[in-house]
Amino acid sequence: MTSSTTAPAPTWEAPLAGAPLDATVEVPGSKSLTNRLLVLAALAEGPGTLRGALRSRDADLMIGALRTLGARVEEGDHPSTLHVTPGPVTGGTEVDTGLAGTVMRFLPPFAALADGPVRFDGDPAARVRPMLPVLAALRALGITVHDPSTGSGQRPTTGSADSTVLPTHLPFTVEGRGSVPGGAVDVDASESSQFISGLLLVAARFDRGLSLRHIGATLPSLPHIEMTVATLRDVGVVVDDSRDGMWDVSPGPIAARDVRVEPDLSNAAPFLASALVAGGTVRVPGWPTLTTQPGAMVPELLERMGGTYTLTDGVLSVTGTGELHGIDVDLRAGGELAPTFAALAALADSPSRLRGIAHLRGHETDRLAALAREITRLGGQAEETRDGLVITPRPLRGDVVRTYADHRMATSAALLGLRVPGVRVEDVGTTAKTLPDFTGMWLSMLGSAA
């Protein structure tokens, strides 16, 4: 009789650091900037170019979706050079979001400009990620959104009620009308700033632009919204963000540009943090002096935990001694950094508290529950709070660390493995979401120190 037992997921043995580090790590382009710039390039007045763009699963999903919706995206002399030629937004198609939050939240407003229906679906894990705020906003702006299994329903007129049941998660269909009237809309972005960014990125193409008001109790990852506003202004879009929690985008053209993408500072975090765990120095070239990326917080946070840093001629150098101190920090503005700093906290010499990150419960996985569970699995003590984690260091032991299809869970496990023998990372390939060659980069950083 044939067994139906599912084979266990392959694991990657995280290497120990046998000596202090001395490494330079070239970090690929920012996912957040790459996917914002791709959307704007596909809506621009003419052809544009992105140089140094990230090529990863998330970015390639965005490229594939934009091609499906009518844009032409071609590689230049290097895969990180992308030439984008806008075209009419086409419907009658389907967008695969994978597990990319930027694709599932940025492109429904884009699809509202299509000349027909656009169906959205993604990975099984994507079907539990919240989508209601952006879909409710589209309905308030006169666009029909429905569950594809229930039929198209009746298309609403602006200001009217739609009798169809509004989906809260993938899959769903956006009934593109060729144009969006625009106007005023309220959005609760307490669960993700992406709900606001997705609407702002497309708003200049709405007939009357957009006046957006955030009505939630909290607003996480504000730097990502500031990044969206900055990229809009760089292409000539007029945005008024002078009032807290409100954004006014004027209708108008979107300029085509030839632009270079900054390195991904959040993806640099585990590499830089490794200097504190193993001792020695890790350098990341191309670090910007001014940026809207939340990863700009990394150097000062590492300094608070026991490291030192310098920024000279665009090269950020972080040096550690192997001593790590606990931290009490509000990561509301940079929640994506929480897995890295949770791993450091588990190795520190005193307790840590990570606050302001309740919204991580709706990321690739429930990151708070996952971090608490996996740190505990290794013998540590990590407890969820209402809006974060309290981590009390304990002696750690080797075991399998589950990643839950979350790339940052995998990179945080690798960080623990620098000091804890026998850490095995389940499905390390999930790092391809934003770092296609993470294991190669990690081993190269370690070099003779492994």
C-alpha positions in Angstrom: 0.0 0.0 0.0 1.3 3.4 -0.9 2.0 5.8 2.0 0.2 9.2 1.8 2.6 10.7 4.4 3.8 14.1 3.2 7.6 14.4 3.1 9.1 16.9 5.6 10.1 20.2 4.2 13.9 20.4 3.4 16.0 22.3 5.9 19.1 24.4 5.6 21.8 24.1 8.3 22.5 27.6 9.4 26.3 28.0 9.7 28.1 29.0 12.9 30.4 31.9 12.9 33.8 30.6 14.0 35.6 33.9 14.0 34.9 37.6 13.9 33.6 38.9 10.6 35.3 41.1 8.0 33.0 41.4 5.1 31.4 43.7 2.5 27.9 42.8 1.4 26.3 44.2 -1.8 22.6 44.4 -1.1 20.2 44.4 -4.0 17.7 47.2 -4.7 14.8 48.0 -2.4 11.7 45.9 -3.0 9.5 48.8 -1.7 11.0 51.3 -4.1 11.2 48.9 -7.0 7.5 48.0 -6.9 6.4 51.6 -6.3 8.5 52.8 -9.2 7.3 50.0 -11.5 3.6 51.0 -10.9 4.4 54.7 -11.6 6.4 53.8 -14.7 3.4 51.8 -16.0 1.1 54.8 -15.6 3.6 57.4 -17.0 3.3 59.6 -20.1 6.0 57.7 -21.9 8.7 55.0 -21.6 11.0 55.0 -18.5 13.9 53.0 -17.0 14.6 51.6 -13.6 18.3 50.8 -12.9 19.4 48.7 -10.0 15.9 47.3 -9.6 15.4 44.3 -7.3 14.8 41.0 -9.1 13.1 38.7 -6.7 9.9 36.9 -6.5 7.9 39.9 -5.3 9.4 42.2 -8.0 8.9 39.6 -10.7 5.3 39.1 -9.6 4.8 42.9 -10.0 6.5 42.8 -13.4 4.3 39.9 -14.5 1.1 41.6 -13.3 1.9 44.9 -15.0 2.5 43.0 -18.3 -0.8 41.3 -17.8 -2.5 44.7 -17.4 -1.0 46.1 -20.6 2.4 47.6 -19.8 5.6 46.4 -21.6 8.5 45.6 -19.2 11.7 44.6 -20.8 15.2 43.8 -19.3 18.1 45.9 -20.4 21.7 44.8 -20.5 21.4 43.5 -17.0 18.3 41.9 -15.3 18.2 44.8 -12.8 17.8 47.3 -15.6 14.1 47.5 -16.6 12.6 49.5 -19.5 8.9 50.2 -19.0 6.6 51.3 -21.7 3.0 52.2 -20.6 0.0 50.9 -22.5 -3.8 51.0 -22.2 -4.8 49.2 -19.0 -6.4 46.0 -20.2 -9.0 43.9 -18.4 -10.4 40.4 -19.0 -7.3 39.0 -17.3 -6.0 37.6 -14.0 -3.3 38.8 -11.7 -1.2 36.4 -9.6 -0.2 38.2 -6.4 1.9 35.3 -5.0 2.5 36.4 -1.4 3.5 39.9 -2.3 1.6 42.5 -0.3 2.6 45.3 -2.7 1.0 43.4 -5.6 -2.2 42.5 -3.9 -2.7 46.0 -2.4 -1.2 48.3 -5.0 -2.8 46.8 -8.1 -6.5 46.7 -7.4 -6.7 50.6 -7.8 -4.6 50.2 -11.0 -7.0 47.5 -12.2 -10.0 49.9 -11.7 -8.6 51.8 -14.7 -8.8 48.7 -16.9 -11.3 48.2 -19.7 -12.8 45.1 -18.1 -12.7 42.7 -15.1 -9.4 41.8 -13.5 -9.4 38.7 -11.1 -6.8 38.6 -8.3 -5.6 35.5 -6.5 -2.3 34.3 -5.0 -0.6 31.8 -2.8 -2.7 29.9 -0.1 -1.0 32.0 2.6 -2.0 35.2 0.7 -5.7 34.3 1.1 -5.6 35.1 4.8 -4.0 38.6 4.4 -6.4 41.4 5.0 -7.7 43.3 1.9 -10.9 44.9 3.0 -9.7 48.6 3.4 -8.5 49.0 -0.2 -11.5 47.1 -1.7 -14.0 49.2 0.4 -12.3 52.3 -0.8 -12.7 51.3 -4.4 -16.4 50.5 -3.8 -16.8 54.0 -2.2 -15.3 55.4 -5.4 -17.8 53.7 -7.6 -16.0 50.5 -8.6 -17.6 47.1 -8.2 -15.5 44.5 -6.4 -16.8 41.0 -5.8 -15.9 37.4 -5.0 -15.5 35.7 -8.4 -17.4 32.7 -7.2 -20.6 34.8 -6.6 -20.9 36.5 -10.0 -20.3 40.1 -10.9 -23.2 41.7 -9.1 -24.5 45.1 -10.0 -22.1 47.9 -10.9 -22.6 50.8 -8.5 -22.7 54.5 -9.4 -20.6 56.9 -7.4 -22.1 57.4 -3.9 -24.5 54.5 -4.3 -24.6 51.3 -2.3 -23.4 48.1 -4.0 -25.6 45.1 -3.2 -22.9 42.5 -3.7 -21.0 41.2 -0.7 -17.6 42.9 -0.5 -14.7 40.4 -0.3 -12.3 40.8 2.7 -9.5 38.6 1.3 -8.3 37.0 -2.0 -9.6 36.0 -4.4 -11.6 38.9 -5.8 -12.5 40.6 -9.0 -12.2 44.3 -9.8 -14.6 45.4 -12.5 -12.5 47.9 -14.4 -14.5 50.8 -15.9 -11.7 52.4 -17.9 -11.7 55.4 -15.5 -12.3 56.2 -11.9 -14.1 59.4 -10.9 -12.0 59.9 -7.8 -13.0 62.2 -5.0 -13.0 61.8 -1.2 -12.6 58.4 0.6 -11.9 57.2 4.1 -9.5 54.3 4.7 -8.7 52.4 7.9 -5.0 51.5 7.4 -4.4 50.2 10.9 -3.4 46.8 9.5 -1.1 48.0 6.8 0.1 51.3 5.3 0.0 49.6 1.9 -3.8 50.3 1.7 -3.0 54.0 1.6 0.1 53.7 -0.7 -1.8 51.6 -3.2 -4.5 54.3 -3.6 -2.1 57.2 -3.7 0.1 55.7 -6.4 -2.8 55.6 -8.9 -4.7 58.6 -7.7 -3.3 61.1 -10.2 -5.0 59.1 -12.9 -8.4 59.4 -11.3 -10.6 62.0 -13.0 -10.8 64.3 -9.9 -7.7 63.0 -8.1 -8.1 61.7 -4.5 -8.7 63.1 -1.0 -7.8 60.3 1.3 -8.3 60.3 5.1 -7.0 57.6 7.5 -9.7 56.8 10.1 -8.0 54.0 12.0 -6.7 54.1 15.6 -3.1 53.6 14.5 -1.0 54.1 11.4 1.9 51.7 11.1 4.9 52.1 8.8 4.4 55.8 8.2 7.9 55.9 6.4 6.5 53.7 3.7 3.7 56.2 3.0 6.3 59.0 3.1 8.2 56.9 0.5 5.1 56.8 -1.7 4.6 60.5 -1.4 8.2 61.2 -2.3 8.2 58.9 -5.3 5.0 60.6 -6.5 6.5 64.1 -6.2 9.6 62.9 -8.1 7.4 62.2 -11.1 5.6 65.5 -10.9 2.4 64.5 -9.1 1.1 67.2 -6.7 0.5 65.8 -3.2 -0.7 67.7 -0.2 0.1 65.9 3.1 0.2 68.9 5.3 -2.6 67.6 7.6 -2.0 64.6 9.8 -3.6 61.4 8.4 -4.9 63.1 5.2 -3.5 63.2 1.7 -4.8 65.1 -1.3 -3.5 64.0 -4.8 -4.3 66.3 -7.7 -5.1 64.7 -11.1 -2.5 65.1 -13.7 0.3 63.5 -15.8 2.9 61.2 -14.4 6.4 61.9 -15.8 8.5 59.2 -17.3 11.9 58.9 -15.6 15.3 57.2 -15.7 15.9 56.4 -12.1 18.3 54.3 -9.9 16.8 52.3 -7.1 18.4 52.5 -3.6 19.7 49.3 -1.9 17.1 47.6 0.3 18.1 48.8 3.8 15.8 46.4 5.6 17.3 43.5 3.7 20.7 44.7 4.8 19.7 44.5 8.5 20.4 40.8 9.2 23.8 41.1 7.5 24.8 44.2 9.5 23.3 42.7 12.7 25.6 39.6 12.3 28.5 41.8 13.3 27.0 42.1 16.7 26.4 38.4 17.0 29.7 37.2 15.7 31.9 40.2 16.3 33.9 42.0 13.7 32.8 44.3 10.9 30.2 44.1 8.1 30.0 46.9 5.5 27.2 47.7 3.1 28.0 50.1 0.2 25.5 52.4 -1.4 23.9 53.4 1.9 22.0 56.7 1.2 22.5 59.8 3.4 18.8 60.7 3.0 16.1 58.1 2.4 12.5 57.3 3.2 13.2 53.6 3.8 12.4 52.4 7.3 15.7 50.5 7.2 17.4 53.8 7.9 16.7 53.0 11.6 19.0 50.1 11.6 22.4 51.7 12.4 21.2 53.6 15.5 19.3 50.5 16.8 22.3 48.3 16.4 24.3 50.9 18.3 21.8 50.8 21.1 22.3 47.0 21.3 26.1 47.2 21.6 27.5 47.9 18.1 29.2 50.9 16.6 28.8 52.3 13.1 30.3 54.8 10.6 29.0 56.1 7.3 31.8 57.1 5.0 31.5 57.8 1.3 28.3 55.9 1.1 29.6 52.8 2.9 27.9 51.9 6.2 30.2 49.9 8.5 28.9 48.2 11.6 31.3 46.7 14.2 30.4 44.5 17.1 32.3 42.6 19.9 29.8 39.8 20.3 28.2 41.5 23.3 24.5 42.2 22.9 22.3 44.4 25.2 18.5 44.3 25.4 16.5 47.1 24.0 13.1 48.8 24.5 12.0 50.2 21.2 8.9 51.3 19.3 9.1 49.7 15.8 5.9 51.1 14.5 7.7 53.0 11.8 9.8 49.9 10.8 7.9 46.8 11.7 9.7 44.8 9.0 12.8 45.0 11.1 11.2 43.2 14.1 12.4 39.7 13.1 16.0 40.8 13.0 15.8 42.6 16.3 13.8 39.8 17.9 16.7 37.4 17.0 19.3 39.8 18.5 17.1 40.2 21.6 17.1 36.4 22.1 20.9 36.5 22.2 21.2 39.6 24.4 22.3 39.9 28.0 19.1 41.5 29.3 15.4 41.5 28.3 14.0 43.4 25.4 10.6 44.9 24.5 9.5 45.4 20.9 6.5 47.7 20.7 4.1 49.3 18.2 4.0 46.2 15.9 0.5 44.7 16.4 0.1 45.1 12.6 2.6 42.3 12.0 -0.1 39.8 12.8 -1.4 40.4 9.3 1.9 40.1 7.4 3.2 37.0 5.4 2.3 35.1 8.6 1.3 36.3 12.1 4.9 37.4 12.7 4.4 38.0 16.4 3.0 34.5 17.1 5.7 33.0 14.8 8.6 34.7 16.4 7.4 33.9 19.9 6.8 30.2 18.9 10.2 29.7 17.2 12.3 31.5 19.8 10.6 29.3 22.5 11.2 26.2 20.3 14.9 27.0 20.7 14.7 27.3 24.4 14.2 31.1 24.7 11.4 33.0 26.3 9.3 35.2 24.1 5.9 36.4 25.0 3.3 38.3 22.9 1.9 41.6 24.2 -1.0 43.6 22.8 1.3 45.4 20.4 4.5 43.5 20.3 6.9 41.1 22.1 8.8 40.8 25.3 11.9 38.6 25.0 13.9 37.4 27.9 17.2 35.7 27.0 17.6 32.1 27.9 20.3 29.5 26.8 19.3 28.4 23.3 19.6 25.0 21.6 19.6 23.8 18.1 16.3 22.7 16.4 14.3 23.3 13.2 13.0 26.8 12.9 9.8 27.0 10.9 9.5 30.0 8.5 5.7 29.9 7.6 6.6 31.0 4.1 7.9 34.3 5.6 11.3 35.5 4.3 12.1 37.5 7.4 11.6 34.5 9.6 14.2 32.7 7.6 16.8 35.5 7.8 16.2 35.9 11.6 16.8 32.2 12.0 20.1 32.4 10.1 21.1 35.2 12.5 20.5 32.9 15.5 22.4 30.1 13.8 25.6 32.2 13.9 25.8 31.5 17.6 23.6 28.5 18.3 24.8 25.1 16.9 22.3 23.0 15.1 19.8 25.6 14.0 18.1 24.3 10.8 16.0 26.6 8.8 12.9 25.2 7.1 12.2 26.3 3.6 15.1 28.8 3.4 14.1 29.3 -0.2 11.3 31.6 0.9 14.0 34.3 1.1 13.7 34.5 -2.7 10.7 36.8 -2.1 13.2 39.7 -1.7 16.7 38.1 -1.6 17.1 35.5 -4.4 20.5 34.4 -3.3 20.3 34.8 0.4 22.2 31.6 1.3 25.0 32.4 -1.1 25.3 36.0 0.3 25.3 34.7 3.9 28.0 32.1 3.2 30.1 34.6 1.3 29.8 37.1 4.2 31.0 34.4 6.6 33.9 33.3 4.4 36.7 32.0 6.6 34.6 32.9 9.7 32.3 29.9 9.1 
